[in-house]
Amino acid sequence: MSSVATSASSSRPRAGVVRPVAALVRRDFQVRRSYRAAFVLDLVLGFLNLLIYYFISRTFVDVGTADLAGAPSYFAYALIGIVLGVVVAAATTEVAFMLRQEQLTGTLEALATQPVSAMQLSLGLAALPLAFATFRVVFYLLVAAVWLDVDVGRASWEGLAAVVLATALAMLAIGVASSAAVLVVKRGDALVGMVIFGMGVLSGAVFPVSVLPAWLAAIGELLPMRFAFDGARSAIFEGRGWGADVGFLLVFSAVALPMSLLLFREALAAARRSGSLGQY
């Protein structure tokens, strides 16, 4: 039965790239809109996270800021790790989680029989989480600037926008590859979360890489997240110096994203052949 459905779907004309992605976004938006409390809770929990680091930073008001990548205080430093971490999570762990949910609810098998390519499916699942993450970044930065006294007077907003976009593309490569792993090992979303958390710690999300042991710091310096955090801090607190970080992230995404899309396509095809799309 699955082979017949697969051959039938492959014989249908492929829709444009945008229409299937937009259809997935509309579907996911309708689902999220039906859970308004969860939407508000996401914002509130993020705000409480900001407050925790704000009060932690007030405990260390006399600590020097020479190693804080231009940030005027520890809270300002951690703020970027928190808000950009929202984008990282949306492009990685949330994409893998959404694919896992498609498996659990039985809709992944139905989607796979539609004239939707692996690229359209992966981008469609990622689009709404990334859009919501961008909204949360703006909201949290406004709260920090207006209410928590973070100085953004020298910020390059176009630089921050470039960093956020480049980060989304680079992290999406990891998220799509992680989704391929979920297709193969089913419960891989938990492992993805652990890996992303570890990468964030090593990349300087909430404390400088320089405080790590030398061998861990060397690893952290090479991770793409480190360029995202450094670029965002340069854009917000110095208004310059973010171009090289954006360049690295774009080069990384140009290499890694096509590879991850190919990996996802092969994993999807393998699951179709084995009839395991609906298994969990």
Secondary structure as the mmCIF struct_conf table of DSSP 4:
data_model
#
loop_
_struct_conf.conf_type_id
_struct_conf.id
_struct_conf.beg_label_comp_id
_struct_conf.beg_label_asym_id
_struct_conf.beg_label_seq_id
_struct_conf.end_label_comp_id
_struct_conf.end_label_asym_id
_struct_conf.end_label_seq_id
HELX_RH_AL_P HELX_RH_AL_P1 SER A 2 SER A 11
BEND BEND1 ARG A 12 ARG A 12
HELX_LH_PP_P HELX_LH_PP_P1 PRO A 13 GLY A 16
BEND BEND2 VAL A 17 VAL A 17
HELX_RH_AL_P HELX_RH_AL_P2 VAL A 18 ARG A 33
TURN_TY1_P TURN_TY1_P1 SER A 34 SER A 34
HELX_RH_AL_P HELX_RH_AL_P3 ARG A 36 THR A 59
TURN_TY1_P TURN_TY1_P2 PHE A 60 ASP A 62
BEND BEND3 VAL A 63 VAL A 63
TURN_TY1_P TURN_TY1_P3 ALA A 66 ASP A 67
BEND BEND4 LEU A 68 LEU A 68
TURN_TY1_P TURN_TY1_P4 ALA A 69 GLY A 70
BEND BEND5 PRO A 72 SER A 73
HELX_RH_AL_P HELX_RH_AL_P4 TYR A 74 ALA A 91
TURN_TY1_P TURN_TY1_P5 THR A 92 THR A 92
HELX_RH_AL_P HELX_RH_AL_P5 THR A 93 THR A 105
TURN_TY1_P TURN_TY1_P6 GLY A 106 GLY A 106
HELX_RH_AL_P HELX_RH_AL_P6 THR A 107 ALA A 112
TURN_TY1_P TURN_TY1_P7 THR A 113 THR A 113
BEND BEND6 GLN A 114 PRO A 115
HELX_RH_AL_P HELX_RH_AL_P7 ALA A 118 VAL A 146
TURN_TY1_P TURN_TY1_P8 TRP A 147 TRP A 147
BEND BEND7 LEU A 148 LEU A 148
TURN_TY1_P TURN_TY1_P9 GLY A 153 ARG A 154
HELX_RH_AL_P HELX_RH_AL_P8 TRP A 157 VAL A 185
BEND BEND8 LYS A 186 ARG A 187
TURN_TY1_P TURN_TY1_P10 GLY A 188 GLY A 188
HELX_RH_AL_P HELX_RH_AL_P9 ASP A 189 LEU A 202
TURN_TY1_P TURN_TY1_P11 SER A 203 GLY A 204
BEND BEND9 ALA A 205 PHE A 207
HELX_RH_3T_P HELX_RH_3T_P1 VAL A 209 VAL A 211
BEND BEND10 LEU A 212 LEU A 212
HELX_RH_AL_P HELX_RH_AL_P10 ALA A 214 LEU A 222
BEND BEND11 LEU A 223 LEU A 223
HELX_RH_AL_P HELX_RH_AL_P11 PRO A 224 ARG A 233
HELX_RH_PI_P HELX_RH_PI_P1 SER A 234 GLU A 238
BEND BEND12 GLY A 239 GLY A 239
BEND BEND13 GLY A 241 GLY A 241
HELX_RH_AL_P HELX_RH_AL_P12 GLY A 243 SER A 274
TURN_TY1_P TURN_TY1_P12 GLY A 275 GLY A 275
TURN_TY1_P TURN_TY1_P13 LEU A 277 GLY A 278
#
